[in-house]
């Protein structure tokens, strides 16, 4: 059977009488994490209850997995047979393992597998098999995982910090875990992660300077915008990164401004943005909302799309185009403020 995300944690803690467990998906870090959790729950840390079989060997000897799963562990208890990097070529061996005797469990790890492939078709239809898909988490699911991992590491986190982390982590579970381990060390045992802590621990200097430059630009603070943009470029911010960052900033302003046009108060319009605005950037963002109309934001978005195109198709230096794009936002905000 195929398990949905809500059942996976409970299953890993107690796989019941399952004979085969397939853990597969595009997020190989999550595949590894879930496989390790199953190993721990089945073997209870007893290495005599764990045996690893190379995939090629299992494919050649179709009865090997069934035989290993039926063998009693030297120290007693349930045995776990592990096969990594599985492909559809392993289907015949797993078919024999499904029918074999003994209480042992076969753990199969794989990357992304086709739904119509022989491995998934066999195991998703089998009563004594479980299939655990592992894909990059999003939204509330990812935020929940981040909060859970931080608790495992002995720290807690403000909701705003979790939202900030969820907007930047999640493509690979192992990378996410390493970054959260670093963050837990930063705040110390039993510490509480704030949004500022998360930014200080994880964000690169160029990213922070770029956010400051864009916030100042749309609020009409030309001097601060120019200085922060210079710092971002010195830290290695790429021209396309700058232009795309500006487009995202304008999109968020447009979303909040549209909410205000629909009747939402300024505070509610800003509070509704996800990920939330960093508290230090909020005053500039709110000032910008008072300066920019929806048509002006739409025009700025089109200008930034054109600037991105020019970075790829003209002979003008990319840095010149990116700087001009950000400064044009600042000039427009100054004109709106004077008008």
Secondary structure, 3 states (H helix, E strand, C coil): CEECHHHHHHHHHCCCCCCEEEEECCCHHHHHHHHHHHHHHHHCCCHHHEEECCHHHHHHCCCHHHHHHHCCCCCCCCCEEEECCCCHHHHHHHHHHHHCCCCCEEEEEECCCCCCCHHHHHHHCCCCEEEEECCCCCHHHHHHHHHHHHHHCCCEECHHHHHHHHCCCCCCHHHHHHHHHHHHHHHCCCCEECHHHHHHHHCCHHHHHHHHHHHHHHCCCHHHHHHHHHHHHHCCCCHHHHHHHHHHHHHHHHHHHHHHHCCCCHHHHHHCCCCCCCHHHHHHHHHHHHHCCHHHHHHHHHHHHHHHHHHHHCCCCHHHHHHHHHHHHHHHHHHHHHC
